Amino acid sequence: MGYPSERWLQRLQAEDRNWLIVLTGSMVPLIHPGDRVCVRAVGAERLRSGDIVVFRRNGSLVVHRHLGAFPGGDGHLECGDSHGMLGRFEAADLIGRISHVCKAAGTMVALEAAPWPRLNLVLGRSGLLLLSRSGVSGRRRRLWRWWLGQLMQHWGGLGPTG
C-alpha cells in the first residue's frame, strides 16, 4: 500500500473511519489484493491480540494482524497471515484497526460482529504461539497457513479463495 495522503488522514481523523484498497496478498486468506478495508482510528492501548491493524512502515501502509504488545508498551508484535513472518511496529506508527472488509466480489465481512472477534483472538494467540519462537521454520509457517485456512473456512465461512 502506498502512503496515505494528508487528505486521507484528515478524513480518517474527522470521521473516525476511512476506506483503503489493499494492494498486496500478505493477509490472504481473509484479505486479498483488491479488497477494500474500513480503517477505524483507535489508539494502541485499545488493540487486542488478533486485531487486524494498519500502520506505517518505511513510507507505506501495512495491513497485518496484531499479535500483542511488548511489556511496558515498548512496541507491538505483528505478522501477515499469508507469510507468517513476525515484525514490529511502534504505537506512533499505528493508523487504526480494520472493522470491515469489502471483498472484491462484493461480500462484506464485519470483523466486529460474531464470529470474528473470537476468531481473531484465537488467530492472534495461536500465531503468537506458533511464530514467536526464534528460528521460525518453513514447517511452522506452513502449519500457520494451514491452521488459518481451517479456521477461516470453518468459522468465518470463507473458503480457500476468500
Secondary structure, DSSP 8 states (H G I E B T S, - for coil): -B---HHHHHHHHHHSEEEEE--S-TTTTTS-TT-EEEEE---GGG--TT-EEEEEETTEEEEEEEEEE-GGG--EEEE-TTT--EEEE-GGGEEEEEEEEE-TTS-EEETTSTTHHHHHHHHHHHHHHHH-SSS--HHHHHHHHHHHHHHHHHHS---TT-
